[in-house]
């Protein structure tokens, strides 16, 4: 598939992010939804301070 897990993991770490492999669209959608949920919870916590 041409997926270089080590390279993409390093890019994610460098950008202080995460990387997830999803072979199919459903898995990709779930991964993006999880990331968005995590970002929204951080935003709510930051505003509560």
PQR file of N, CA, C, O and H, with PARSE charges and radii, in Angstrom:
ATOM      1  N   UNK A   1       0.814  -1.203   0.000 -0.4000 1.5000
ATOM      2  CA  UNK A   1       0.000   0.000   0.000 -0.0000 2.0000
ATOM      3  C   UNK A   1       0.857   1.266   0.000  0.5500 1.7000
ATOM      4  O   UNK A   1       0.331   2.361  -0.199 -0.5500 1.4000
ATOM      5  N   UNK A   2       2.145   1.136   0.216 -0.4000 1.5000
ATOM      6  CA  UNK A   2       3.004   2.309   0.234 -0.0000 2.0000
ATOM      7  C   UNK A   2       2.929   3.081   1.541  0.5500 1.7000
ATOM      8  O   UNK A   2       3.338   4.241   1.596 -0.5500 1.4000
ATOM      9  H   UNK A   2       2.572   0.247   0.378  0.4000 1.0000
ATOM     10  N   UNK A   3       2.423   2.469   2.572 -0.4000 1.5000
ATOM     11  CA  UNK A   3       2.267   3.114   3.869 -0.0000 2.0000
ATOM     12  C   UNK A   3       3.545   2.957   4.677  0.5500 1.7000
ATOM     13  O   UNK A   3       3.927   1.835   5.011 -0.5500 1.4000
ATOM     14  H   UNK A   3       2.090   1.526   2.527  0.4000 1.0000
ATOM     15  N   UNK A   4       4.205   4.046   4.992 -0.4000 1.5000
ATOM     16  CA  UNK A   4       5.431   4.007   5.785 -0.0000 2.0000
ATOM     17  C   UNK A   4       5.084   4.410   7.215  0.5500 1.7000
ATOM     18  O   UNK A   4       5.080   5.592   7.557 -0.5500 1.4000
ATOM     19  H   UNK A   4       3.895   4.957   4.721  0.4000 1.0000
ATOM     20  N   UNK A   5       4.795   3.415   8.037 -0.4000 1.5000
ATOM     21  CA  UNK A   5       4.333   3.659   9.405 -0.0000 2.0000
ATOM     22  C   UNK A   5       5.360   4.441  10.223  0.5500 1.7000
ATOM     23  O   UNK A   5       4.987   5.338  10.980 -0.5500 1.4000
ATOM     24  H   UNK A   5       4.798   2.455   7.759  0.4000 1.0000
ATOM     25  N   UNK A   6       6.623   4.123  10.087 -0.4000 1.5000
ATOM     26  CA  UNK A   6       7.649   4.810  10.876 -0.0000 2.0000
ATOM     27  C   UNK A   6       7.754   6.289  10.491  0.5500 1.7000
ATOM     28  O   UNK A   6       7.863   7.154  11.361 -0.5500 1.4000
ATOM     29  H   UNK A   6       6.926   3.395   9.472  0.4000 1.0000
ATOM     30  N   UNK A   7       7.721   6.571   9.203 -0.4000 1.5000
ATOM     31  CA  UNK A   7       7.797   7.956   8.743 -0.0000 2.0000
ATOM     32  C   UNK A   7       6.594   8.759   9.215  0.5500 1.7000
ATOM     33  O   UNK A   7       6.749   9.866   9.731 -0.5500 1.4000
ATOM     34  H   UNK A   7       7.633   5.869   8.497  0.4000 1.0000
ATOM     35  N   UNK A   8       5.403   8.213   9.043 -0.4000 1.5000
ATOM     36  CA  UNK A   8       4.200   8.949   9.435 -0.0000 2.0000
ATOM     37  C   UNK A   8       4.091   9.111  10.954  0.5500 1.7000
ATOM     38  O   UNK A   8       3.593  10.130  11.433 -0.5500 1.4000
ATOM     39  H   UNK A   8       5.277   7.314   8.623  0.4000 1.0000
ATOM     40  N   UNK A   9       4.546   8.133  11.698 -0.4000 1.5000
ATOM     41  CA  UNK A   9       4.552   8.249  13.158 -0.0000 2.0000
ATOM     42  C   UNK A   9       5.498   9.363  13.594  0.5500 1.7000
ATOM     43  O   UNK A   9       5.186  10.128  14.507 -0.5500 1.4000
ATOM     44  H   UNK A   9       4.951   7.305  11.310  0.4000 1.0000
ATOM     45  N   UNK A  10       6.646   9.450  12.943 -0.4000 1.5000
ATOM     46  CA  UNK A  10       7.613  10.501  13.283 -0.0000 2.0000
ATOM     47  C   UNK A  10       7.075  11.881  12.919  0.5500 1.7000
ATOM     48  O   UNK A  10       7.257  12.838  13.672 -0.5500 1.4000
ATOM     49  H   UNK A  10       6.899   8.828  12.201  0.4000 1.0000
ATOM     50  N   UNK A  11       6.421  11.985  11.780 -0.4000 1.5000
ATOM     51  CA  UNK A  11       5.801  13.263  11.396 -0.0000 2.0000
ATOM     52  C   UNK A  11       4.730  13.675  12.408  0.5500 1.7000
ATOM     53  O   UNK A  11       4.631  14.844  12.782 -0.5500 1.4000
ATOM     54  H   UNK A  11       6.273  11.207  11.169  0.4000 1.0000
ATOM     55  N   UNK A  12       3.945  12.716  12.838 -0.4000 1.5000
ATOM     56  CA  UNK A  12       2.899  13.008  13.826 -0.0000 2.0000
ATOM     57  C   UNK A  12       3.516  13.477  15.138  0.5500 1.7000
ATOM     58  O   UNK A  12       3.055  14.452  15.731 -0.5500 1.4000
ATOM     59  H   UNK A  12       4.025  11.767  12.534  0.4000 1.0000
ATOM     60  N   UNK A  13       4.555  12.785  15.589 -0.4000 1.5000
ATOM     61  CA  UNK A  13       5.231  13.187  16.840 -0.0000 2.0000
ATOM     62  C   UNK A  13       5.829  14.584  16.707  0.5500 1.7000
ATOM     63  O   UNK A  13       5.745  15.391  17.633 -0.5500 1.4000
ATOM     64  H   UNK A  13       4.929  11.993  15.107  0.4000 1.0000
ATOM     65  N   UNK A  14       6.430  14.866  15.559 -0.4000 1.5000
ATOM     66  CA  UNK A  14       7.035  16.177  15.327 -0.0000 2.0000
ATOM     67  C   UNK A  14       6.013  17.307  15.371  0.5500 1.7000
ATOM     68  O   UNK A  14       6.330  18.431  15.762 -0.5500 1.4000
ATOM     69  H   UNK A  14       6.499  14.210  14.807  0.4000 1.0000
ATOM     70  N   UNK A  15       4.801  16.998  14.972 -0.4000 1.5000
ATOM     71  CA  UNK A  15       3.732  17.998  15.003 -0.0000 2.0000
ATOM     72  C   UNK A  15       2.882  17.905  16.249  0.5500 1.7000
ATOM     73  O   UNK A  15       1.819  18.520  16.335 -0.5500 1.4000
ATOM     74  H   UNK A  15       4.544  16.086  14.654  0.4000 1.0000
ATOM     75  N   UNK A  16       3.357  17.129  17.224 -0.4000 1.5000
ATOM     76  CA  UNK A  16       2.659  16.905  18.487 -0.0000 2.0000
ATOM     77  C   UNK A  16       1.256  16.356  18.258  0.5500 1.7000
ATOM     78  O   UNK A  16       0.303  16.745  18.932 -0.5500 1.4000
ATOM     79  H   UNK A  16       4.221  16.630  17.154  0.4000 1.0000
ATOM     80  N   UNK A  17       1.150  15.448  17.300 -0.4000 1.5000
ATOM     81  CA  UNK A  17      -0.138  14.842  16.969 -0.0000 2.0000
ATOM     82  C   UNK A  17      -0.090  13.332  17.069  0.5500 1.7000
ATOM     83  O   UNK A  17       0.828  12.753  17.650 -0.5500 1.4000
ATOM     84  H   UNK A  17       1.925  15.132  16.752  0.4000 1.0000
ATOM     85  N   UNK A  18      -1.089  12.720  16.494 -0.4000 1.5000
ATOM     86  CA  UNK A  18      -1.224  11.268  16.501 -0.0000 2.0000
ATOM     87  C   UNK A  18      -1.287  10.765  15.074  0.5500 1.7000
ATOM     88  O   UNK A  18      -1.568  11.523  14.145 -0.5500 1.4000
ATOM     89  H   UNK A  18      -1.835  13.191  16.023  0.4000 1.0000
ATOM     90  N   UNK A  19      -1.025   9.493  14.911 -0.4000 1.5000
ATOM     91  CA  UNK A  19      -1.243   8.878  13.607 -0.0000 2.0000
ATOM     92  C   UNK A  19      -1.962   7.561  13.815  0.5500 1.7000
ATOM     93  O   UNK A  19      -1.702   6.831  14.772 -0.5500 1.4000
ATOM     94  H   UNK A  19      -0.797   8.878  15.666  0.4000 1.0000
ATOM     95  N   UNK A  20      -2.864   7.276  12.905 -0.4000 1.5000
ATOM     96  CA  UNK A  20      -3.643   6.044  12.960 -0.0000 2.0000
ATOM     97  C   UNK A  20      -3.737   5.504  11.539  0.5500 1.7000
ATOM     98  O   UNK A  20      -3.998   6.266  10.607 -0.5500 1.4000
ATOM     99  H   UNK A  20      -3.076   7.868  12.128  0.4000 1.0000
ATOM    100  N   UNK A  21      -3.531   4.220  11.360 -0.4000 1.5000
ATOM    101  CA  UNK A  21      -3.688   3.595  10.054 -0.0000 2.0000
ATOM    102  C   UNK A  21      -5.110   3.079   9.922  0.5500 1.7000
ATOM    103  O   UNK A  21      -5.611   2.382  10.804 -0.5500 1.4000
ATOM    104  H   UNK A  21      -3.319   3.601  12.117  0.4000 1.0000
ATOM    105  N   UNK A  22      -5.754   3.422   8.824 -0.4000 1.5000
ATOM    106  CA  UNK A  22      -7.084   2.911   8.526 -0.0000 2.0000
ATOM    107  C   UNK A  22      -7.087   2.451   7.071  0.5500 1.7000
ATOM    108  O   UNK A  22      -6.903   3.253   6.155 -0.5500 1.4000
ATOM    109  H   UNK A  22      -5.347   3.989   8.107  0.4000 1.0000
ATOM    110  N   UNK A  23      -7.293   1.176   6.874 -0.4000 1.5000
ATOM    111  CA  UNK A  23      -7.277   0.634   5.519 -0.0000 2.0000
ATOM    112  C   UNK A  23      -8.554   0.974   4.755  0.5500 1.7000
ATOM    113  O   UNK A  23      -8.543   1.061   3.527 -0.5500 1.4000
ATOM    114  H   UNK A  23      -7.443   0.524   7.618  0.4000 1.0000
ATOM    115  N   UNK A  24      -9.646   1.165   5.480 -0.4000 1.5000
ATOM    116  CA  UNK A  24     -10.944   1.423   4.850 -0.0000 2.0000
ATOM    117  C   UNK A  24     -11.538   2.737   5.363  0.5500 1.7000
ATOM    118  O   UNK A  24     -11.147   3.242   6.416 -0.5500 1.4000
ATOM    119  H   UNK A  24      -9.655   1.095   6.478  0.4000 1.0000
ATOM    120  N   UNK A  25     -12.478   3.271   4.609 -0.4000 1.5000
ATOM    121  CA  UNK A  25     -13.095   4.556   4.939 -0.0000 2.0000
ATOM    122  C   UNK A  25     -13.749   4.594   6.310  0.5500 1.7000
ATOM    123  O   UNK A  25     -13.664   5.606   7.006 -0.5500 1.4000
ATOM    124  H   UNK A  25     -12.795   2.860   3.754  0.4000 1.0000
ATOM    125  N   UNK A  26     -14.403   3.506   6.707 -0.4000 1.5000
ATOM    126  CA  UNK A  26     -15.060   3.491   8.013 -0.0000 2.0000
ATOM    127  C   UNK A  26     -14.051   3.662   9.144  0.5500 1.7000
ATOM    128  O   UNK A  26     -14.305   4.378  10.112 -0.5500 1.4000
ATOM    129  H   UNK A  26     -14.473   2.685   6.141  0.4000 1.0000
ATOM    130  N   UNK A  27     -12.923   3.008   9.013 -0.4000 1.5000
ATOM    131  CA  UNK A  27     -11.875   3.141  10.029 -0.0000 2.0000
ATOM    132  C   UNK A  27     -11.290   4.537  10.052  0.5500 1.7000
ATOM    133  O   UNK A  27     -10.973   5.062  11.120 -0.5500 1.4000
ATOM    134  H   UNK A  27     -12.716   2.426   8.227  0.4000 1.0000
ATOM    135  N   UNK A  28     -11.143   5.146   8.882 -0.4000 1.5000
ATOM    136  CA  UNK A  28     -10.621   6.514   8.808 -0.0000 2.0000
ATOM    137  C   UNK A  28     -11.603   7.490   9.435  0.5500 1.7000
ATOM    138  O   UNK A  28     -11.199   8.391  10.170 -0.5500 1.4000
ATOM    139  H   UNK A  28     -11.400   4.720   8.014  0.4000 1.0000
ATOM    140  N   UNK A  29     -12.891   7.319   9.149 -0.4000 1.5000
ATOM    141  CA  UNK A  29     -13.908   8.205   9.719 -0.0000 2.0000
ATOM    142  C   UNK A  29     -13.928   8.091  11.240  0.5500 1.7000
ATOM    143  O   UNK A  29     -14.045   9.098  11.938 -0.5500 1.4000
ATOM    144  H   UNK A  29     -13.219   6.587   8.552  0.4000 1.0000
ATOM    145  N   UNK A  30     -13.816   6.879  11.752 -0.4000 1.5000
ATOM    146  CA  UNK A  30     -13.801   6.680  13.204 -0.0000 2.0000
ATOM    147  C   UNK A  30     -12.565   7.323  13.831  0.5500 1.7000
ATOM    148  O   UNK A  30     -12.654   7.913  14.908 -0.5500 1.4000
ATOM    149  H   UNK A  30     -13.721   6.060  11.186  0.4000 1.0000
ATOM    150  N   UNK A  31     -11.414   7.212  13.166 -0.4000 1.5000
ATOM    151  CA  UNK A  31     -10.183   7.809  13.686 -0.0000 2.0000
ATOM    152  C   UNK A  31     -10.294   9.328  13.724  0.5500 1.7000
ATOM    153  O   UNK A  31      -9.905   9.955  14.710 -0.5500 1.4000
ATOM    154  H   UNK A  31     -11.342   6.733  12.291  0.4000 1.0000
ATOM    155  N   UNK A  32     -10.820   9.920  12.662 -0.4000 1.5000
ATOM    156  CA  UNK A  32     -10.982  11.379  12.628 -0.0000 2.0000
ATOM    157  C   UNK A  32     -11.977  11.819  13.694  0.5500 1.7000
ATOM    158  O   UNK A  32     -11.737  12.810  14.383 -0.5500 1.4000
ATOM    159  H   UNK A  32     -11.136   9.411  11.861  0.4000 1.0000
ATOM    160  N   UNK A  33     -13.084  11.105  13.843 -0.4000 1.5000
ATOM    161  CA  UNK A  33     -14.078  11.447  14.857 -0.0000 2.0000
ATOM    162  C   UNK A  33     -13.474  11.397  16.259  0.5500 1.7000
ATOM    163  O   UNK A  33     -13.766  12.251  17.095 -0.5500 1.4000
ATOM    164  H   UNK A  33     -13.279  10.300  13.283  0.4000 1.0000
ATOM    165  N   UNK A  34     -12.639  10.405  16.510 -0.4000 1.5000
ATOM    166  CA  UNK A  34     -11.983  10.303  17.815 -0.0000 2.0000
ATOM    167  C   UNK A  34     -11.042  11.463  18.066  0.5500 1.7000
ATOM    168  O   UNK A  34     -10.981  11.980  19.182 -0.5500 1.4000
ATOM    169  H   UNK A  34     -12.402   9.711  15.831  0.4000 1.0000
ATOM    170  N   UNK A  35     -10.312  11.877  17.051 -0.4000 1.5000
ATOM    171  CA  UNK A  35      -9.400  13.016  17.193 -0.0000 2.0000
ATOM    172  C   UNK A  35     -10.181  14.305  17.446  0.5500 1.7000
ATOM    173  O   UNK A  35      -9.803  15.108  18.299 -0.5500 1.4000
ATOM    174  H   UNK A  35     -10.362  11.456  16.145  0.4000 1.0000
ATOM    175  N   UNK A  36     -11.258  14.498  16.711 -0.4000 1.5000
ATOM    176  CA  UNK A  36     -12.073  15.706  16.885 -0.0000 2.0000
ATOM    177  C   UNK A  36     -12.673  15.737  18.287  0.5500 1.7000
ATOM    178  O   UNK A  36     -12.690  16.783  18.936 -0.5500 1.4000
ATOM    179  H   UNK A  36     -11.565  13.846  16.017  0.4000 1.0000
ATOM    180  N   UNK A  37     -13.163  14.598  18.748 -0.4000 1.5000
ATOM    181  CA  UNK A  37     -13.723  14.530  20.093 -0.0000 2.0000
ATOM    182  C   UNK A  37     -12.684  14.906  21.143  0.5500 1.7000
ATOM    183  O   UNK A  37     -12.984  15.633  22.091 -0.5500 1.4000
ATOM    184  H   UNK A  37     -13.150  13.749  18.221  0.4000 1.0000
ATOM    185  N   UNK A  38     -11.461  14.409  20.971 -0.4000 1.5000
ATOM    186  CA  UNK A  38     -10.384  14.739  21.903 -0.0000 2.0000
ATOM    187  C   UNK A  38     -10.049  16.216  21.882  0.5500 1.7000
ATOM    188  O   UNK A  38      -9.809  16.809  22.934 -0.5500 1.4000
ATOM    189  H   UNK A  38     -11.217  13.819  20.202  0.4000 1.0000
ATOM    190  N   UNK A  39     -10.030  16.826  20.695 -0.4000 1.5000
ATOM    191  CA  UNK A  39      -9.748  18.257  20.590 -0.0000 2.0000
ATOM    192  C   UNK A  39     -10.853  19.086  21.224  0.5500 1.7000
ATOM    193  O   UNK A  39     -10.580  20.081  21.896 -0.5500 1.4000
ATOM    194  H   UNK A  39     -10.225  16.344  19.841  0.4000 1.0000
ATOM    195  N   UNK A  40     -12.097  18.679  21.014 -0.4000 1.5000
ATOM    196  CA  UNK A  40     -13.221  19.414  21.606 -0.0000 2.0000
ATOM    197  C   UNK A  40     -13.189  19.353  23.129  0.5500 1.7000
ATOM    198  O   UNK A  40     -13.495  20.340  23.797 -0.5500 1.4000
ATOM    199  H   UNK A  40     -12.318  17.870  20.469  0.4000 1.0000
ATOM    200  N   UNK A  41     -12.821  18.202  23.678 -0.4000 1.5000
ATOM    201  CA  UNK A  41     -12.762  18.100  25.141 -0.0000 2.0000
ATOM    202  C   UNK A  41     -11.651  18.984  25.699  0.5500 1.7000
ATOM    203  O   UNK A  41     -11.805  19.545  26.784 -0.5500 1.4000
ATOM    204  H   UNK A  41     -12.572  17.400  23.135  0.4000 1.0000
ATOM    205  N   UNK A  42     -10.538  19.120  24.983 -0.4000 1.5000
ATOM    206  CA  UNK A  42      -9.473  20.014  25.428 -0.0000 2.0000
ATOM    207  C   UNK A  42      -9.914  21.466  25.374  0.5500 1.7000
ATOM    208  O   UNK A  42      -9.554  22.256  26.247 -0.5500 1.4000
ATOM    209  H   UNK A  42     -10.413  18.665  24.101  0.4000 1.0000
ATOM    210  N   UNK A  43     -10.683  21.825  24.367 -0.4000 1.5000
ATOM    211  CA  UNK A  43     -11.184  23.188  24.241 -0.0000 2.0000
ATOM    212  C   UNK A  43     -12.118  23.517  25.383  0.5500 1.7000
ATOM    213  O   UNK A  43     -12.039  24.606  25.953 -0.5500 1.4000
ATOM    214  H   UNK A  43     -10.975  21.184  23.658  0.4000 1.0000
ATOM    215  N   UNK A  44     -12.996  22.600  25.724 -0.4000 1.5000
ATOM    216  CA  UNK A  44     -13.933  22.812  26.837 -0.0000 2.0000
ATOM    217  C   UNK A  44     -13.171  22.981  28.135  0.5500 1.7000
ATOM    218  O   UNK A  44     -13.512  23.852  28.936 -0.5500 1.4000
ATOM    219  H   UNK A  44     -13.059  21.716  25.261  0.4000 1.0000
ATOM    220  N   UNK A  45     -12.149  22.172  28.365 -0.4000 1.5000
ATOM    221  CA  UNK A  45     -11.351  22.282  29.587 -0.0000 2.0000
ATOM    222  C   UNK A  45     -10.631  23.615  29.637  0.5500 1.7000
ATOM    223  O   UNK A  45     -10.562  24.231  30.700 -0.5500 1.4000
ATOM    224  H   UNK A  45     -11.872  21.465  27.715  0.4000 1.0000
ATOM    225  N   UNK A  46     -10.095  24.075  28.527 -0.4000 1.5000
ATOM    226  CA  UNK A  46      -9.355  25.331  28.487 -0.0000 2.0000
ATOM    227  C   UNK A  46     -10.287  26.508  28.786  0.5500 1.7000
ATOM    228  O   UNK A  46      -9.876  27.444  29.473 -0.5500 1.4000
ATOM    229  H   UNK A  46     -10.151  23.574  27.663  0.4000 1.0000
ATOM    230  N   UNK A  47     -11.500  26.489  28.303 -0.4000 1.5000
ATOM    231  CA  UNK A  47     -12.426  27.578  28.524 -0.0000 2.0000
ATOM    232  C   UNK A  47     -12.946  27.596  29.956  0.5500 1.7000
ATOM    233  O   UNK A  47     -13.329  28.651  30.463 -0.5500 1.4000
ATOM    234  H   UNK A  47     -11.833  25.729  27.745  0.4000 1.0000
ATOM    235  N   UNK A  48     -12.962  26.439  30.610 -0.4000 1.5000
ATOM    236  CA  UNK A  48     -13.463  26.360  31.970 -0.0000 2.0000
ATOM    237  C   UNK A  48     -12.468  26.953  32.974  0.5500 1.7000
ATOM    238  O   UNK A  48     -12.853  27.278  34.097 -0.5500 1.4000
ATOM    239  H   UNK A  48     -12.651  25.582  30.199  0.4000 1.0000
ATOM    240  N   UNK A  49     -11.233  27.094  32.596 -0.4000 1.5000
ATOM    241  CA  UNK A  49     -10.190  27.585  33.512 -0.0000 2.0000
ATOM    242  C   UNK A  49     -10.281  29.072  33.739  0.5500 1.7000
ATOM    243  O   UNK A  49      -9.476  29.634  34.482 -0.5500 1.4000
ATOM    244  H   UNK A  49     -10.920  26.830  31.684  0.4000 1.0000
TER
END
